[in-house]
């Protein structure tokens, strides 16, 4: 499981305000670390999918990437109101579709 956590951190870690060690400890303290790792794998998969489909594999400035990641974290907790995600509505729709594994709009 730690290897999966490290892979997730390698992708989205630059946009989190934590070190790899702190990120790992968070999973170790979780009551169901396997579920939490699965959620973070889904977040990371959606992040990658969004960048491939909508940004030609490019990344945005760090502050914008943090907003995308924050929106995906919110989506992972059940938020599906794209107006409440802190990103433009069209971006929110695309992020939600990527998280849910839906095809192109």
Rosetta blueprint (number, residue, H / E / L):
1 X L
2 X H
3 X H
4 X H
5 X H
6 X H
7 X H
8 X H
9 X H
10 X H
11 X H
12 X H
13 X H
14 X H
15 X H
16 X L
17 X L
18 X L
19 X L
20 X H
21 X H
22 X H
23 X H
24 X H
25 X H
26 X H
27 X H
28 X H
29 X H
30 X L
31 X L
32 X L
33 X H
34 X H
35 X H
36 X H
37 X H
38 X H
39 X H
40 X H
41 X H
42 X H
43 X H
44 X H
45 X H
46 X H
47 X H
48 X H
49 X H
50 X H
51 X H
52 X H
53 X H
54 X H
55 X L
56 X L
57 X L
58 X L
59 X L
60 X L
61 X L
62 X H
63 X H
64 X H
65 X H
66 X H
67 X H
68 X H
69 X H
70 X H
71 X H
72 X H
73 X H
74 X H
75 X H
76 X H
77 X L
78 X L
79 X L
80 X L
81 X L
82 X H
83 X H
84 X H
85 X L
86 X L
87 X L
88 X L
89 X H
90 X H
91 X H
92 X H
93 X H
94 X H
95 X H
96 X H
97 X H
98 X H
99 X H
100 X H
101 X L
102 X L
103 X L
104 X L
105 X L
